[in-house]
Amino acid sequence: MKWMSILATAAALSMGSAACNNESKEEQPAKPQAGISKQAWGTANGQPVDLYTLRNSKGTVVTITNYGGIVTSFLAKDKNDSVASVVVGFDSIEPYLQSHPYFGAIIGRYGNRIGAGKFSIGDKNYTLATNNGANHLHGGVVGFDKVIWTAAPIVDTLPSLKLSYLSKDGEEGYPGNLQVTVTYTLTEEDGLKMQYEATTDQATPVNLTNHSYFNLTGDTKETIFNHQLQLNADAYTPVDNGLITTGEIRQVAGTPFDFRSPMSIGSRIDSVPGGYDHNYVLNNTDGSLRKVAHLADPVSGRFLEVWTTEPGIQFYSGNFLDGKFINHTGTAVQLHTALCLETQHFPDSPNKKEFPSTILEPGKKYYTETIYKVGVGK
Ligand code: BGC
């Protein structure tokens, strides 16, 4: 099994780990040591890339490559202690070099769409690369999901990986040199914490997120229709035919968008043409970290909590997945076999003055934080 080799490599390479201690009492299974390890993972854009393995002392393991900052696996136990990845991913770099729907990647400079790839700041008009019909999606033709990030593993009390990238003035049409860091930390509570930071030398839109696709069964042979979702959102932002927000903020009450109480995803999806692909307006937006979503799979017993400082979350029910990619488990990633919960500011905010601003000014610091926390139980 590929997982066994990842786990063995992690154990052998783990920094600060007491790898092979022959003097330990035989009957005591060694407690996993928290740590981070690195292995060469081929090349992308003509340069070598690496895979980092973060492990906490409970034995939960997350693997991340510095190509696109992609979370390639998040290994978590189910109610029977069976381990599987709750995110869709691949065991080698090659599938990630094909055109793929952002599996596990860091998204930037701007998560989701900017209508017609145009916006203005003050009296300056900007035109971005368009890569989704007439619109700009997830940062353009070469977004942050397709660049090589400079990686710095950090072993403090918890294993962390700090990824840095300089997005140059004019990249994909955006103004200003944007210095970005994304720090992934695996907590002892099985949370994958993501801290996003950025500074700029010209005013520019910034909206960073992660595009992990979850299937809590650990296998994409199952759809996500039986997953129970709860979202702390009284409203959502409707979209037009090009999936551009209209500017309206609409209450979810009495609609198939109402997930204020846990609902199975499949129960009303047929009433939503195309499936769910909408930004939810999260409650209690004061910039503090709070729990905004709870996803549970009754069969495996696994759950996912999403915590964020952000005002919005894109619930995307894998509407464009088409079986082209084969998951770790050897199963094709078919329609609705995985879902995304992308924490964010609202789509097309640079053109919607009524939405919270996404413009970062020079001298200001962009900081957002999101945690994907897994567990077993309700
Ligand atoms: C968007 C979808 C898009 C998907 C993959 C999601 O964040 O909302 O419309 O198809 O990403 O590209």
Boltz pocket constraint, residues with backbone or C-beta under 6 A from the ligand:
constraints:
  - pocket:
      binder: B
      contacts: [[A, 101], [A, 102], [A, 112], [A, 243], [A, 277], [A, 278], [A, 314], [A, 316], [A, 320], [A, 340], [A, 342]]
      max_distance: 6.0
